Amino acid sequence: MALAAAGQRADVNQARCLNRRIRRINCQKCETVCPNRSMRVELSNRDVPVSLTDSCTGCGLCVAACPAEAIVVPHKPPKPELKNGAVEFGCSKLQLDSSMECLGMLDAYVLTYFGVKAEQVRISLDSHRCEVCNPGVAAAVKQTVEMANTVLRKLGRQDIQLTLRRGKEDIKINRRELFAFCFSRARETLLDMLPLSLHQDTSYRQLLIESIPAETAQSSKRDMSPLFWGGKVNEHCDMCGICVRSCQQDALILTVEEQGGYRKLLHNQSKCIGCRACTLLCPRSALQIDNALSSIKIIASQKAVALTGKKCCTQCGKVMAPEAPLLCEQCLPGRNSYLQSIY
């Protein structure tokens, strides 16, 4: 998931939208989560399924809600300072030296990553100001913090501390805070003039995967829900490869041995974003993608694991039927074909 920054309008990649790629999915997550009703999903228009109005404030909630990563907002990655082992997040309306206009830019991957790296992560949230500025952001931030804390507990890290403030008073600062604010803004201006760092080109999701403690990954069999997804295949899979072609993240791979025609369906949990396009397109409902099937060990290794393997015809590639070794399962009489257009 990409980060977003308030003050800039979102941009929708219509080609990645699930409503355009899959006719029967009817996804409306971005429209549901938008606090300003700026996102509009038109299921009748498959060419341009998502439209955007001028009321968009770039809070970033739609970015985190989109399972296909079809929405982005031009942004600068957050650069929180580590003070006495702690990292603090707050919008600029509460903290003058903060570079974030809205806490909606924070997703669960960002918070979990800093929760692993720092001894403590603190977030200041004023529900009253959030309701005036971007209604719905406060509730979304609380939900995001709970998702991050769920994973941090599995990694043996401390929970993120959410401090709720309620007040209408303006920000009052002393001379020291004023100088700190000026220094912070000057430093950001200088950094913007320098080449981007390597971390700015790397998503916080990938940084989180790389920061998972090796000893925790090797000794634990726990899942990594709700941020990561694993897969499972039942006996009805016929190795057709439709799920592989539907995955835009290359999380599903179909391998073929040169001798024997043995095929394997592999799933890479570190790449899977849980859009479930593969499960919707599977003609035999053989594939299951669920965050309860994820594994710390598998995610940390960043390697694809085999979901199933079957012996296939060396000529046509179809699964061989157990009762008729010389006849492909696809060619057995009486098999109901499901080759109608599903894209």
Rosetta blueprint (number, residue, H / E / L):
1 M L
2 A L
3 L L
4 A L
5 A L
6 A L
7 G L
8 Q L
9 R L
10 A L
11 D E
12 V E
13 N L
14 Q L
15 A L
16 R L
17 C L
18 L H
19 N H
20 R H
21 R H
22 I L
23 R L
24 R L
25 I L
26 N L
27 C L
28 Q L
29 K H
30 C H
31 E H
32 T H
33 V H
34 C L
35 P L
36 N L
37 R L
38 S L
39 M E
40 R E
41 V E
42 E L
43 L L
44 S L
45 N L
46 R L
47 D L
48 V L
49 P L
50 V E
51 S E
52 L E
53 T L
54 D L
55 S L
56 C L
57 T L
58 G L
59 C L
60 G L
61 L H
62 C H
63 V H
64 A H
65 A H
66 C L
67 P L
68 A L
69 E L
70 A L
71 I E
72 V E
73 V L
74 P L
75 H L
76 K L
77 P L
78 P L
79 K L
80 P L
81 E L
82 L E
83 K E
84 N L
85 G L
86 A E
87 V E
88 E E
89 F E
90 G L
91 C L
92 S L
93 K L
94 L L
95 Q L
96 L L
97 D L
98 S L
99 S L
100 M L
101 E L
102 C L
103 L H
104 G H
105 M H
106 L L
107 D L
108 A H
109 Y H
110 V H
111 L H
112 T H
113 Y H
114 F H
115 G H
116 V H
117 K H
118 A L
119 E L
120 Q E
121 V E
122 R E
123 I E
124 S E
125 L E
126 D E
127 S H
128 H H
129 R H
130 C H
131 E H
132 V H
133 C H
134 N L
135 P L
136 G L
137 V H
138 A H
139 A H
140 A H
141 V H
142 K H
143 Q H
144 T H
145 V H
146 E H
147 M H
148 A H
149 N H
150 T H
151 V H
152 L H
153 R H
154 K H
155 L L
156 G L
157 R L
158 Q L
159 D L
160 I L
161 Q E
162 L E
163 T E
164 L E
165 R E
166 R L
167 G L
168 K L
169 E L
170 D L
171 I L
172 K L
173 I L
174 N L
175 R H
176 R H
177 E H
178 L H
179 F H
180 A H
181 F H
182 C H
183 F H
184 S H
185 R H
186 A H
187 R H
188 E H
189 T H
190 L H
191 L H
192 D H
193 M H
194 L L
195 P L
196 L L
197 S L
198 L L
199 H H
200 Q H
201 D H
202 T L
203 S L
204 Y H
205 R H
206 Q H
207 L H
208 L H
209 I H
210 E H
211 S H
212 I L
213 P L
214 A H
215 E H
216 T H
217 A H
218 Q H
219 S H
220 S L
221 K L
222 R L
223 D L
224 M L
225 S L
226 P L
227 L L
228 F L
229 W L
230 G E
231 G E
232 K E
233 V E
234 N L
235 E L
236 H L
237 C L
238 D L
239 M L
240 C L
241 G L
242 I H
243 C H
244 V H
245 R H
246 S H
247 C L
248 Q L
249 Q L
250 D L
251 A L
252 L E
253 I E
254 L E
255 T E
256 V E
257 E L
258 E L
259 Q L
260 G L
261 G L
262 Y E
263 R E
264 K E
265 L E
266 L E
267 H E
268 N L
269 Q L
270 S L
271 K L
272 C L
273 I L
274 G L
275 C L
276 R L
277 A H
278 C H
279 T H
280 L H
281 L H
282 C L
283 P L
284 R L
285 S L
286 A L
287 L E
288 Q E
289 I E
290 D E
291 N H
292 A H
293 L H
294 S L
295 S L
296 I H
297 K H
298 I H
299 I H
300 A H
301 S H
302 Q L
303 K L
304 A L
305 V E
306 A E
307 L E
308 T E
309 G E
310 K E
311 K E
312 C E
313 C L
314 T L
315 Q L
316 C L
317 G L
318 K L
319 V E
320 M E
321 A E
322 P L
323 E L
324 A E
325 P E
326 L E
327 L E
328 C E
329 E H
330 Q H
331 C H
332 L L
333 P L
334 G L
335 R L
336 N L
337 S L
338 Y L
339 L L
340 Q L
341 S L
342 I L
343 Y L
